[in-house]
Amino acid sequence: MLHRGHESTDGGGDGPSVPMAWLYAEYVADELLRGGDLMPPTSFEFRAGRYALALTVFLSDTDGELCGVEVVSRLETWLSLTAYDQPWREWVRERLAETAGRAGDADPDLALARAAWRWLQDTELLAPDLNSVPGGAPGTGEDEGPKVWTPAWQLGLPLGHLAIHLF
């Protein structure tokens, strides 16, 4: 992202830049997830959903002009980007590379986006095994079924998609 939307912390132009674009994307993601009331905000699953949504919001804002009014108009775009049959992971990688090419590696928004992406790729969460036999063993509850370690982005993406859909 270009430095549009960045504010200096001391009022002058020579101070450090505040990553406003990333912070706003994370705020939008947080509000969508809280509105959906799908997970406790303190859970790792919520964090995965917030990061996946924030990356989607941040990287789809090619003009660096996202504001409150435009959020509702972009929901359909975010729904399509986070849909199950879309190559979201590849899209994120391409957009991060494009953003680095435009904004440079020292961009504070890009640094936070990359940190979120690393967390989503490197963190694994214990989740229900969706490929197991339907119904599982007789008499077992949903929480007692087979579980597998899953990359955080694979849990966060559908959670984010559902939160957008519920909005």
N, C-alpha and C positions, 0 to 999 in steps of 0.2 A: 504494500500500500504506500502511496505517497504520504508525505508528512502532513497532508491535509487532515484537520481534525485533531492534531496534536497540540497540546498546550504546554508551555514551559511552566515549571512548578514555582518559579520565582517572579513571574510577570515579565521577564525579559526574554529575548530570543536566544541567549547564549546558554541557558540552563538545560537540564535534562528534559527530554520529551516525555510526556505522559502518554501511555499507549491507549488513547481514547477509543480507537476503532475496536481493538480487542476487548477492552473493558465493556464497551457497549454491547458487543456481540455476546459476551458472557452474561451480561445482565438480561438480555432478551431470552437467551437459552434458559437461564434460571427461572425467569417469570413463566415461561411456557411449561417447564417441568413442574413448578409449584402449582400452577393452575390445573394441571392434569392430575395432581395428587396420586401419582403412581408409585412413588418410593419415598421413604423418609429422606429429607434433605441431607441428613448426616451419613447416608449410606454410600458405599463405593459405587453402587449401581447408579445412584443419582449423579455422582461426580462424572461417571462415564457418559451418561446421557447429556449432562451439561457441556462437557468438552466436545462431544460429537456434534451437538447442536451449535455450539459456539463456533466451531470450525466451519460448519456449513454456512452459518450466517456471515462470518467474517470473510470467507473465501468467495462467497457468491456476490459480495458487494464490490464489484469491479470498479465502481466510480468513487468509492470512499465517501459516499453521501448518505448512507443509511440514517434515517431519523425515525422518530416515533410514528409519524403518519404512514411511512412506507412499510412498516413491519407487517401490517395486515395485508397489504398488496403483494408481499413477497411470500406469504405462507404457502401458496400453491407451488412456487418454485422450490421451496425447502422440502415440501412433501415429495415432490418428484425426485429431488436429489437423494433423499434418505430412504426411498422405497426399496423394498427387498431385492428387486431384480436389477438394481442399478449398481454400476461399478464405483461405489462411493470411495473406497480406499484408494483406487487409482486416481480418481478425480482429485482427492485431497493432495496426493503426492504431486500431481501436475500443477495444481493451483499454487501450492507452496513454492514450487520451483519458479513459476511465472511471477509470483509476488516478490520473490527474492531478486529476480531479474529487474523488476521495476523499482523496488524500494531499496534494495541493497541489504546486505546481511546485518547491518547495524540497526535496522528498524526495530524499535521496541515492541510494536504490535506483532511483527513477524517472529520475534524471539519468544513471545508468550504463546503464539500459535504453535510454533515448533515444539515447545515444552509440553503443551497439551497433547500434541500428536505423539510425541515420544511416550508419554504416560499411557495413552490409549493403546499403543502398540506393545509396550513392554510389560504392562500390568495384566495379569490374568486373574479372573474372578471365578469362583466356584458357582456354577450355574446348572440348572436342570439339563439333563441330556435329552435334547429334543429328538435325537435319532434312536432312542431306546424303544423298546416294545411298548406300544400304547397301553396305558392303564397300569403298567408295572406289575409288581407282585400283588396278589389279592390282599386287601386290608391295609395297604400302605397309603398314607396320605400324600399330598402333593409335595410336602417338604421332605418326605422320606424316600422319594424316588432316586434313581441313579443320577449322579452329578458328574460333571466334567469341568476341567479348568479351561476357560475360554478367554481369548483376548478381550480386553475391556471394550474395545471399539465394537466388537460383535454383539455386546450386550447394550452398549450405549446408543448405538444407531437405531435399533428398533424402538427403544424406549423414547428416544427423541422424536422419532417418526410418529409414534402413538400420541405423544404430548402435543405435537402440532395438530394432529387430526382431532384431538379432543378440544382444542382451543376453538 
